[in-house]
Amino acid sequence: MQDAKPVAVDPDRTGSESPRHRAKPPRRWSRALVAVAILLVAAGAFAVAHVWSPHANLRITLGPPGSTAERFITAFVSVSRVQHPRVNLDLVRVDDLAGSAKALEERRTDLAIVRSDAGAPANAQTIVILRRDVVALIVPPHSPVTSVANLAGKTVGLVAGPLQDTNTRVLDMVLSYFNIPAKDVGRAILPIDALAQAVRQKKVAAILAVGPMAPGEIVDGVAAVARATKGTPGILALDEAEAIGKRFPGFEAIDVPVGAFRARPATPSESVTTLAVTYRFAASELMPNVVAAAIARSILTTKAKLTAVTPLAVQIEAPDPDDKSPILPVHPGVASYLSNGDQSFFDQAQQYLYLGGVVISLAGSLLAAASAGWARRRSEAEWRPVRRLVEIADAAPGADRTELAALEGEFRAIVSAMLGCTTGAVSTDCLSAFATALAHARDALDRRRASLGPETALPSAPTLVVAH
C-alpha cells in the first residue's frame, strides 16, 4: 500500500497537530545513541584503569614521636622512594596510636600503623603485619604471685613512655576477664630502672611490659629486675589467653619459648602461654586492590633493605589471606596477591575491561528495553485516533443536537491532526484502519444529523481518501 494522499480540508477546521502524532525520530539516531553510550562506557573503563594503576599520592601517618612505629615509617618512606618513584608518600603527623587510627577512620590518611588492641578503625584492612608484641607480666624471683587473681590488692608497674596509656588499658582488660575491679589494683608508671627498684623493695608485685621477643621493653624489664633482685625473674603464664582473645578480638594467644627474653639464666625458664598484640600496616577499605597489592609486595620484597635501615623490619610478616578476623581483616587486594602471586597492572586492567564489558552489555539491554517501551507507547498513540473514531460512531445514534455538535468538532480535530502528520509517521496498517473508522464515523454522524432534522445540519466535514 502506498502512502496516503490527503484531500483538501475545509478551511474552517478547528483541529491542530497533536504532540502524540509527531514523527518518530529516524532509527539511525537510536543506533547513534547506542554507539555513543558504548564509547562513553569504554572510555570510562579505561579512565578507571588508569586512575587505579599503581602510581599514586598516598598519605601515611607518622608517629608517635620517638616510637618504633615512627622509625619504621621513616625507613619505609626512604626505601619506597627508591623502589617506587611513582608513589609519592605524604606524611601526616600524629601524637599516638589512637591518633593514627582516628586519622585513618576519618579518611585523613590512606595508610597508618595500627595496634590491634588500640581502637582499630572499622574501615581499616591489613596490608602487612609489622610486629607481634608479647604481653608479659614480669614477676621477681620466688614471687607469691602465681596467677592474675593474686594481683588483687597489689600494685602493678608499667613502663613510662609513649604507650603507657595504651598498656594501662591492656592491664584493665586482663583484670576485667578475671573479674578483678581496676580500682583494686594499684598502678606505678615509672622508667624501667625505677620499676625494678620498686620490685626489689616489694612496692610493686609485677611489671606489665609489652614488646617483641627481641630487644625491646620486655627484654629491658627482665634485665633490670634481674640486676635489682640478683635473681632470675619469671613470666606469669596466662593459660586463658585464647579465651581472652575471643572476648577481646585485639588480642591473640602466643606461646613464648624457653629463654625468649634472656638466655642465661633462661627467662622464661619454661614455655609459657600469654597474650600478644600485633602492629599492622593498615589501609582504608576503599584503597583499590591493585594499589594495596603493590604496597604489600613492595614491603615484603624489600624486607632486607628495610632491615638494613631499621632492625625492627626483621619481624615483618605476611598476613594470613584466609584470616577472617572481625577487626583489621586482610585487604582483598593483598589476599589475592598472597594467594595467586604477583599480578601486573595489565592483569588488573583486563579485569577492569571485563567489568566495562559487563557495564556495556547492561547499558545495551537497558537501551533495548527503553526502545521497546518507546515503540509500544508510539503504537498506542498511533491507534488512539482509530479507537476514538469508533467510539464517536457508537455515540452518534443516541446524541442530541449539542452532543452531536461536540462529536462533529472532535471528529474534525482528529482528521486535522492526522492530515498534519508527516508522511511515514503513521504505519500503513494504522492508516488503512483509520480510513475505515473515519468512513464509519462519518456515516454515523450523517445519519444522526438527518434523523434530527434540517435545523441541526452542520457543514460537511472533510474526508480522507486513501490511495491504494
VOGU-3710 file (C-alpha; in Angstrom, 3 decimals, decimal comma):
1> mqdakpvavd> 0,000/0,000/0,000  1,309/3,470/-0,968  1,440/6,451/1,301  -1,944/8,098/1,746  -2,666/11,393/-0,022  -4,922/13,702/1,950  -7,598/15,606/0,092  -8,419/19,250/0,599  -9,699/20,076/4,042  -12,433/22,526/4,956
11> pdrtgsespr> -10,755/25,905/5,717  -12,770/26,331/8,932  -11,391/23,156/10,570  -10,611/23,719/14,227  -8,120/20,918/14,904  -4,398/21,312/15,410  -1,466/18,936/15,357  -1,311/16,789/18,480  2,059/16,058/20,081  1,040/12,412/20,236
21> hrakpprrws> 1,125/12,240/16,440  4,513/13,803/15,767  7,012/11,994/13,673  9,159/9,252/15,150  12,881/10,056/15,092  14,784/8,069/12,447  16,216/4,747/13,593  19,733/5,921/12,779  19,545/8,272/15,777  18,845/5,285/18,069
31> ralvavaill> 21,843/3,445/16,684  23,982/6,558/17,112  22,898/6,917/20,749  23,834/3,285/21,444  27,241/3,781/19,797  27,913/6,933/21,811  26,889/5,161/25,044  29,266/2,270/24,291  32,145/4,653/23,568  31,500/6,601/26,768
41> vaagafavah> 31,414/3,432/28,917  34,604/2,126/27,250  36,339/5,453/27,826  35,195/5,389/31,445  36,608/1,857/31,903  39,993/2,918/30,522  39,959/6,026/32,724  39,240/3,940/35,830  42,017/1,504/34,919  44,443/4,419/34,519
51> vwsphanlri> 43,462/6,024/37,812  43,712/2,703/39,662  47,130/1,842/38,250  49,956/1,626/40,832  51,037/5,236/40,712  49,521/7,362/43,404  49,813/10,041/46,039  49,347/8,331/49,377  49,046/9,887/52,819  50,652/7,971/55,658
61> tlgppgstae> 50,691/8,630/59,394  53,971/9,330/61,178  54,246/8,848/64,942  54,044/8,627/67,879  57,260/10,665/68,215  60,247/8,526/69,142  58,277/5,282/68,837  59,179/2,164/66,903  56,267/2,939/64,580  57,833/6,275/63,623
71> rfitafvsvs> 61,211/4,650/62,969  59,606/2,046/60,727  57,684/4,636/58,690  60,850/6,677/58,209  62,654/3,586/56,912  59,746/2,582/54,684  59,497/6,035/53,106  63,235/6,161/52,333  63,214/2,714/50,696  59,932/3,323/48,874
81> rvqhprvnld> 61,194/6,497/47,229  63,940/4,452/45,581  61,861/1,371/44,741  58,695/3,192/43,644  59,400/6,735/42,480  55,854/6,957/41,059  54,380/6,536/44,544  54,512/9,790/46,488  54,098/9,452/50,260  52,813/12,469/52,207
91> lvrvddlags> 53,454/12,202/55,955  50,656/13,019/58,399  51,966/13,626/61,937  50,039/12,000/64,828  50,699/12,051/68,579  49,849/8,448/69,437  48,431/5,178/68,119  44,883/6,333/68,837  45,524/9,400/66,673  46,885/7,182/63,898
101> akaleerrtd> 43,768/5,002/63,968  41,475/8,028/64,065  43,214/9,654/61,086  42,596/6,531/59,011  38,985/6,209/60,180  38,298/9,863/59,296  39,959/9,353/55,875  42,630/11,966/56,600  45,230/9,384/55,656  45,447/6,368/53,354
111> laivrsdaga> 47,925/4,287/55,363  48,571/4,026/59,080  50,272/1,860/61,658  47,579/0,420/63,906  47,943/-1,728/67,014  45,271/-4,415/67,131  44,152/-3,630/70,694  44,281/0,164/70,421  40,909/1,154/68,962  41,316/-0,280/65,469
121> panaqtivil> 39,199/1,746/62,981  36,213/-0,004/61,412  37,319/0,889/57,871  40,900/-0,450/58,242  42,248/-3,517/56,451  45,654/-5,147/56,875  48,460/-4,743/54,342  51,251/-6,469/56,327  51,931/-7,400/59,945  54,886/-5,348/61,147
131> rrdvvalivp> 55,402/-6,876/64,559  53,864/-9,244/67,078  54,344/-7,990/70,658  54,044/-10,174/73,726  52,044/-9,004/76,747  54,241/-10,099/79,670  53,696/-9,844/83,421  57,231/-9,929/84,828  57,446/-11,148/88,426  60,526/-11,219/90,693
141> phspvtsvan> 62,246/-14,447/91,795  60,226/-16,534/94,270  57,193/-14,274/93,830  53,982/-15,298/95,633  52,064/-14,064/92,558  51,359/-17,194/90,541  48,218/-16,033/88,716  46,423/-12,856/87,755  43,977/-13,413/90,612  46,868/-12,849/93,072
151> lagktvglva> 47,240/-9,242/91,826  44,121/-8,037/93,669  45,164/-5,571/96,364  48,677/-5,209/94,940  50,450/-2,713/92,645  51,457/-3,370/89,041  54,205/-1,335/87,407  54,018/-0,006/83,838  56,888/1,381/81,797  56,668/5,135/81,297
161> gplqdtntrv> 56,668/6,155/77,648  54,536/6,954/74,585  52,427/3,798/75,005  51,864/3,873/78,774  48,169/4,770/78,429  47,591/2,048/75,826  49,319/-0,536/78,016  47,284/0,583/81,026  44,136/-0,323/79,099  45,658/-3,754/78,394
171> ldmvlsyfni> 46,014/-4,306/82,139  42,409/-3,202/82,706  41,113/-5,696/80,100  43,092/-8,584/81,568  41,860/-7,775/85,078  38,260/-7,494/83,842  38,437/-11,000/82,388  39,316/-12,319/85,849  36,576/-10,160/87,457  39,088/-8,021/89,329
181> pakdvgrail> 37,924/-4,385/89,591  40,532/-1,993/88,204  40,403/0,064/91,397  41,604/-2,945/93,397  44,980/-2,937/91,635  47,403/-0,045/92,085  49,454/1,417/89,203  53,019/2,701/89,222  54,157/4,275/85,940  57,949/4,750/86,111
191> pidalaqavr> 61,079/4,338/83,972  62,236/0,738/83,738  65,106/1,013/86,220  62,880/2,741/88,807  60,318/-0,034/88,393  62,988/-2,652/89,009  63,971/-0,945/92,247  60,294/-0,793/93,283  60,100/-4,554/92,687  63,180/-5,121/94,846
201> qkkvaailav> 61,589/-3,023/97,578  58,354/-5,030/97,200  56,379/-1,910/96,390  55,447/-3,405/93,019  54,284/-7,019/92,699  54,708/-7,312/88,926  55,615/-5,289/85,856  53,407/-5,279/82,785  55,570/-4,908/79,675  54,546/-5,143/76,019
211> gpmapgeivd> 57,252/-5,860/73,481  58,695/-8,270/70,919  60,642/-11,471/71,515  63,681/-9,414/70,651  65,432/-6,367/72,127  62,706/-4,140/73,497  60,613/-3,345/76,532  60,295/-6,885/77,928  63,951/-7,753/77,468  64,918/-4,491/79,181
221> gvaavaratk> 62,452/-5,139/82,016  63,715/-8,684/82,625  67,327/-7,489/82,679  66,536/-4,601/85,081  64,629/-6,864/87,525  67,419/-9,465/87,373  70,016/-6,813/88,261  67,900/-5,334/91,054  66,957/-8,653/92,687  70,113/-10,630/91,915
231> gtpgilalde> 67,927/-13,456/90,687  66,015/-14,845/87,742  62,654/-13,163/87,043  59,660/-15,133/85,820  56,902/-14,545/83,273  53,385/-15,068/84,594  51,504/-17,589/82,417  48,080/-16,716/81,039  46,665/-20,120/80,165  43,336/-18,420/79,423
241> aeaigkrfpg> 44,931/-16,367/76,612  42,895/-17,961/73,825  39,628/-17,308/75,667  40,709/-13,728/76,418  41,438/-13,230/72,709  37,916/-14,340/71,815  36,404/-11,884/74,266  38,739/-9,066/73,229  39,487/-9,579/69,485  42,515/-7,254/69,569
251> feaidvpvga> 44,472/-9,937/71,421  45,669/-13,383/70,411  47,329/-16,265/72,229  51,055/-16,825/71,808  53,489/-19,424/73,162  56,728/-17,919/74,453  59,604/-20,407/74,211  62,222/-21,006/76,874  64,817/-18,237/77,022  62,934/-15,864/74,706
261> frarpatpse> 63,831/-12,824/76,858  67,079/-13,963/78,491  69,415/-16,797/77,642  71,378/-17,454/80,873  69,658/-17,990/83,192  66,768/-18,602/80,826  63,727/-16,354/81,086  61,199/-17,792/80,932  62,585/-20,999/82,377  59,861/-22,993/80,659
271> svttlavtyr> 57,488/-22,331/77,762  54,525/-20,167/78,778  51,317/-19,113/77,071  50,362/-15,472/77,204  48,746/-12,729/75,130  50,070/-10,891/72,089  49,073/-7,802/70,130  50,017/-7,018/66,546  51,235/-3,858/64,883  49,774/-3,709/61,392
281> faaselmpnv> 50,349/-1,553/58,370  46,721/-0,820/57,539  44,911/0,870/54,666  41,433/2,164/54,092  38,975/-0,399/52,729  38,446/1,970/49,791  42,046/1,571/48,589  41,995/-0,114/45,144  43,166/-3,735/45,161  45,999/-3,100/42,732
291> vaaaiarsil> 47,472/-0,344/44,941  47,162/-2,387/48,158  48,811/-5,384/46,478  51,636/-3,185/45,169  52,335/-1,807/48,669  52,342/-5,284/50,242  54,645/-6,577/47,541  56,966/-3,589/47,995  57,298/-4,187/51,752  57,646/-7,972/51,607
301> ttkakltavt> 60,167/-7,978/48,754  62,318/-5,194/50,239  62,364/-6,587/53,790  66,141/-6,999/53,670  66,643/-3,366/52,670  64,223/-2,197/55,343  66,061/-4,300/57,933  69,318/-2,610/56,941  67,730/0,734/57,822  65,942/-0,439/60,996
311> plavqieapd> 66,238/-3,823/62,774  62,515/-3,588/63,532  61,760/-4,687/59,966  63,102/-8,193/60,620  59,782/-9,105/62,218  57,642/-8,132/59,209  55,394/-10,976/58,086  52,670/-11,515/55,535  49,134/-11,781/56,958  47,164/-14,978/56,584
321> pddkspilpv> 45,000/-14,471/53,461  42,374/-16,793/54,979  42,167/-14,827/58,235  38,528/-13,976/58,982  39,258/-11,717/61,944  36,425/-9,253/62,639  38,934/-6,430/63,160  41,689/-5,431/60,763  40,882/-8,135/58,149  43,301/-8,685/55,291
331> hpgvasylsn> 42,766/-6,299/52,366  41,289/-8,287/49,433  43,996/-6,982/47,092  46,692/-8,278/49,450  44,868/-11,588/49,929  44,697/-12,026/46,155  48,400/-11,224/45,807  49,384/-13,695/48,532  47,133/-16,442/47,154  47,665/-16,017/43,407
341> gdqsffdqaq> 51,085/-14,430/43,158  52,022/-11,103/41,667  49,603/-9,592/39,169  50,760/-6,903/36,818  48,802/-3,796/36,103  47,788/-5,262/32,757  46,221/-8,239/34,545  44,240/-5,797/36,640  43,359/-3,754/33,545  41,874/-6,873/31,931
351> qylylggvvi> 39,626/-7,281/34,944  38,502/-3,673/34,681  37,869/-4,058/30,937  35,844/-7,199/31,622  33,831/-5,200/34,121  33,466/-2,488/31,493  32,107/-5,103/29,062  29,514/-6,136/31,602  28,528/-2,499/32,051  28,285/-2,025/28,263
361> slagsllaaa> 26,109/-5,127/27,952  23,860/-3,901/30,733  23,630/-0,467/29,119  22,676/-2,101/25,804  19,941/-4,118/27,492  18,579/-1,004/29,153  18,595/0,881/25,851  16,813/-2,013/24,132  14,169/-2,084/26,870  13,734/1,676/26,605
371> sagwarrrse> 13,425/1,426/22,816  10,781/-1,310/23,117  8,817/0,763/25,603  9,056/3,788/23,325  7,796/1,738/20,359  4,898/0,403/22,428  3,852/3,865/23,533  4,133/5,145/19,945  1,949/2,282/18,692  -0,662/3,094/21,310
381> aewrpvrrlv> -0,590/6,759/20,248  -0,985/5,788/16,557  -4,090/3,686/17,179  -5,727/6,028/19,659  -7,448/8,165/16,910  -8,814/4,965/15,314  -10,308/3,822/18,591  -11,777/7,259/19,233  -13,456/7,359/15,794  -15,112/4,027/16,583
391> eiadaapgad> -16,309/5,468/19,911  -17,709/8,530/18,083  -19,582/6,250/15,671  -21,053/4,322/18,599  -22,063/7,510/20,446  -23,649/9,311/17,445  -27,006/7,419/17,252  -28,014/8,483/20,761  -26,634/12,043/20,716  -28,827/15,120/20,994
401> rtelaalege> -28,123/18,283/18,998  -25,497/19,631/21,455  -23,739/16,320/21,828  -23,767/15,816/18,059  -22,100/19,179/17,567  -19,376/18,228/20,077  -18,828/14,894/18,323  -18,565/16,705/14,969  -15,954/19,078/16,434  -13,894/16,213/17,828
411> fraivsamlg> -14,255/14,370/14,505  -12,792/17,366/12,656  -9,932/17,732/15,165  -8,930/14,108/14,724  -8,952/14,389/10,938  -6,960/17,646/11,064  -4,326/16,108/13,350  -3,983/13,085/11,078  -3,641/15,232/7,951  -0,918/17,214/9,712
421> cttgavstdc> 1,264/14,155/10,327  4,475/13,862/8,353  4,497/11,182/5,665  5,767/7,923/7,144  4,983/8,914/10,732  1,936/6,589/10,757  2,159/2,949/9,736  0,317/1,752/6,650  -1,856/-0,671/8,645  -2,903/2,059/11,038
431> lsafatalah> -3,646/4,451/8,177  -5,859/1,869/6,457  -7,765/1,196/9,681  -8,082/4,946/10,207  -9,720/5,386/6,789  -12,241/2,637/7,593  -13,010/4,088/11,039  -13,287/7,564/9,505  -15,906/6,426/6,989  -17,808/4,550/9,694
441> ardaldrrra> -17,888/7,603/11,997  -18,787/9,955/9,154  -21,734/7,769/8,156  -22,982/7,515/11,768  -22,795/11,312/12,222  -24,579/11,959/8,915  -27,375/9,507/9,770  -27,907/11,081/13,182  -27,867/14,585/11,735  -30,508/13,559/9,193
451> slgpetalps> -32,690/11,995/11,886  -32,618/15,189/13,978  -33,882/17,369/11,124  -32,555/20,115/8,821  -32,063/22,668/11,627  -29,181/20,609/13,030  -27,383/20,412/9,728  -23,675/21,198/10,035  -21,110/21,957/7,355  -19,778/18,897/5,676
461> aptlvvah> -16,720/17,531/7,410  -13,526/16,760/5,495  -12,970/13,241/4,326  -9,754/11,296/3,957  -9,076/9,416/0,780  -6,533/6,632/0,998  -4,797/5,822/-2,204  -4,198/2,108/-2,829
//
